[in-house]
Amino acid sequence: MVGEKDPVLILDRLRPLYGEGVYPGRSDKRPRPEWMDSPFHVLIATVLSQRTRDENTREASDCLFTALPTIEAMAGADTEHIEQLVRKAGFPVQKAKAIKSIARIVIDDHGGKLPADMDILLNMPMVGRKTANCVLAYAFNVPAICVDTHVHRISNLIGLVRSADPDETELQLREIVPEPLWKDINALMVRHGQVICIPRRPKCQECPVKAQCDHGSSPDR
């Protein structure tokens, strides 16, 4: 039942398995990229990560940041050029337009420095709560719950929440998870969803939180 789960215990069980390697376009086999030190670049990589696979995000981010390494370069580039650089991430027209607009907004309205402000982030193109929370957590080290498809699915599967959409999942998780652990939710559940709690064929017999999971502990698992 929702409310009877121990989210701290669940996160503690996952932490030894997935302690490192999380960033937009994450991979345990690659070191943390230098651009993670730039909040603006984290935002752009997170925009690129929307509706695509992690390996596509990595490739598009590397291509974009190599060709246009600075915010000024992105703001001044032709949209068509950005489209070609980010094509691997899918939806290149929409994403290229958003990237150029975001760069221009940050330069014109914020002196070239991305603010750590949820309301300001949400007013930028292609930035919803998931993207904004990802930037706050990974770029600014601010307690935030980034709810992507993995977090939404696994939180409901376990029984931590009962929610119809990611925004509601975020609100319910905020009620039951201690604030110092908010960042861990995305970092750990995303990797869990990639390695064990796979969407179509979850490996319940290998799961370290099977006993705490409504799905994993059901009689037919």
N, C-alpha and C positions, 0 to 999 in steps of 0.2 A: 504493500500500500504506500502511496505517496505520503511523505511526512515521517515514515518509519525507517527510511533508509539513513545510513550514516555516510554523507558525502565525503567527510574527512577520511574515513576508513577506505572508501573506494579510491580516492585520489592517492592515498598512501600505498595502496596495493599496486597502482599503475606506475607510480613514480620510478621505482627501480628499473623498469623496463624501458621507459621513454623519457629519460632525464635530459636528453640533449637533442639538438638538431632541428628545432622548430623555428621557422621563419616563413614569411609568405613565399610559397614555392619551396617548401621544406624538403630536406633530405638528410638522413642520418649519415650518409656517406660523404657529405661535403662540409667543409668548415663554414662557420658563420661568415657571410660575405661582408666586405668592408662597407657596402652601402647601408647596412643595417644601422650604422652610426648616424645616419641622416634621416630624421623624421619625414622629410619630404619624399625621399626615395622609398621609404617603407610604405607611405601612402600610395605612391604610384604603383609599386609592386603589388599592393593589395587590390587596387583597382584592376590591374591586369589579371589577378587570380580569379576574378569573378567568372563563373560559368566555364571554367576550363580545368584541366588537370594540372597537378603540381609541376610535372616536368615541362609542360608548356609555359607555365608562369616563369620558371627558371630560365628557359631559353629566351623568351621574349624580354625579360628583365635584363639579362646579360647583354642582349643585342641592343636594346634601347640605351642602357646606361653606358655602354662602350662608345656608341656613336654620339650620344648627347649626354655627357656626364654631369652637366650642371643644370640648375633650374632655369638659368638664363638661356641656355642652349635649347631647352625644350620649349620655352615660351616663344623663342624666335624662329623655331623650325616650321617648315611648311607642314600642314596637317597630313598631306599625302605622304610625305617622307616618314612621319611618325607611323602612319598606317602600315607601311612596308616593314618597319622595324618591329612592330608588335603583332604582326599578322599571325604568328604561331599561337598566340593566346586566344584567338578567335574574336569575333565582333570588332575588327580593326577600325572600322569607321567610327563607331561610337566611342571606343576606348581612346583612339587618337584625339578625337575632339575634346574628350573630357580631360586628357592629360595636358593638352595645350592650354585649355581654359583654367585648370587648377594652377598650373605654373604661373599664368598671367595674374590670377587672383592673389596668389601668395606674394608675388612681387609688388603688385599695385596697391594691395590693401593691407599687407602685413609686413612690409619692408623686407621681403625675401626670406622670412622665417616662419615656418609653419607653426601655428599656435596649438597648444595642448588644450583645446577647448571643444567639447562635444558639439555645442550649438554651431560654432563656426565650421567645424568639419562637416556637419550634416547639411550645410548650405552649399557645399561644393558639388560639382557634377559627379554623378555615379557614386556618391558616398551615402550609404545607409548606416544603420546602427552597427551592423556586423563590421563593416570596413572601418568606421570611426573607432569602435572598441579595439579592433586589432591594432590600429595606429597608437592609441593611447597606451595599450598594454606593452607592445613590442618596441615602440619607438621612444615612448616617454616614461616607461616603467610605472605607469599609473594603474591602480587596481581597476580592472575592467574585465567583463565577461564577453568574449568574442564568440558568438553563436553562429557557426557555419553549419553545413548539412550534417557533418559528423556529430557535432555537439548536440544538435537538436534531436537527431535520430537516437543516439546512444543514451542521452538523458531520459528520453521517453521509454526506450527499450528496457533500461535498468529499472525504471519506476521512480526515479528521482523527481520527475515532473509529469504532469499530464497537460500537454499544450498542443495547440493546433498550428502554431507558427513560431519561427525563431525569436521574434520579439517577446512573445509570451514566455518562451523558454528562458530567456534572459531574466525576465522579471521574477520568475519562480525560483531560479537558481540563486538570485541575489538574496532571496528570503532564507535560504537554507544553508548556503555555503559561507563560511567566514570570509570577510573581505580580503585578508592577506592571501587567501588561496584562489581568488578570482582568476588571476592570470594562468594558474595551473590548469584550469578546466579546459581551455582550448589546447594548450600545449600537450596535455596528456591524452585527451579524448580524440584529438585528430589522429595522433599516431596509433592509438588503439583501434580506431576505425579503419586505418590503412593496413594494419598488421594482423589483428585477430578478429575484431568485431566488424568484419567485412560485410557490406550491405546485403548481398544476396546469399552468401554462405558463411555466416559467422562461425568461427572455430570455438564453439562454446566449451569443448572439452579442454582446450588450452587456456581458457580465460582465467586470470587470477581473481576476478570479481564475480565468478559464476554464482557463488553462494549468495551474493548480495543482489543478483540481477533477476528480475521477474521473468525475463525470457530464458536466461541460462539455467535457472533453477526449476523450470517447469518440468513436469514428469516426462515429456517426450524429448527432452534435450539430452 
